[in-house]
Amino acid sequence: MFKTKTYALILESQGFFKKALEIYKELNSTKDIQRLSKKREVKEVNILKLKEFENINSNTRYEFEKYLKEIKWI
């Protein structure tokens, strides 16, 4: 398997922070390591919880933003 920055970004977007961080370290991508290390201070993203907000609308937007703040994503 090729370990590229693009692959690491895909892993990161899917919530696989640990694997993404390993790739960034192998690539010596200091900026990405620092950025992701800050994100890893929060809980791993619960993909199933995010699925609850799949069809976001004006009624569910508040709950979605509240959840993102809880996990310190925003």
N, C-alpha and C positions, 0 to 999 in steps of 0.2 A: 504494500500500500504506500502511496506517495503521501508524504507529510508536507503539506503546503499551507501557506497562510489562508488560502481560500477554504481549504478543508477545515482548518481550525475555526474560521469564522462560521462555517456551517454548523460545526459542533457546538460552538458558543450560542448560536441563535436557537439551537434546539435544547439548550440548558445543560449540555455536557461540558461544564466549565473545567473540570479536572483534566479531561482528555485534551481540551483545547489548550489549556495552560502548558501541558507537557509538550505539545507541538511548538508552541511559542518559545519555550525554553530551548528546544532543539534547534530552532531557527534563530536563536539569539535576538528575538524581537522585543527589545527592552520596553518600548512604548506599550506594546500590547500586553506584556507581562504585568506592567504596573497597572494598566487599566483593568485588566481582568482580575488581578489580585484584589482590587477594591470591590469589585462585584462579588467575589467569592466570600467576602466578609458577611454577606447576607445568606439566607437559606438558598439552597438549590431551588430552581423554579419548579413548581409543581405543574407539569404539563396538563394533568387531568383537571386541575383547578382552572387553568387558562381556557380549557375547552368549554367551560361553563359560559365564557364570555365570547364564544365563537361568533355569534350573531349580535354584535354590540349595537345598541341603539341608544337613544337619548335617555331611556329609562334605566338601562343597565350601565351606562357610562360611569356614573358616580361610583357604583360598586367596583367596577373595574379599576378606576383610578385609585380608589381606597386600597384595593388589593395590591396594586403596584407600589404604593407608598409603604405598605406593611412589609413588603419584601425588599424595600429600598431600591427598587428598580428605577424609580423617578425621584 
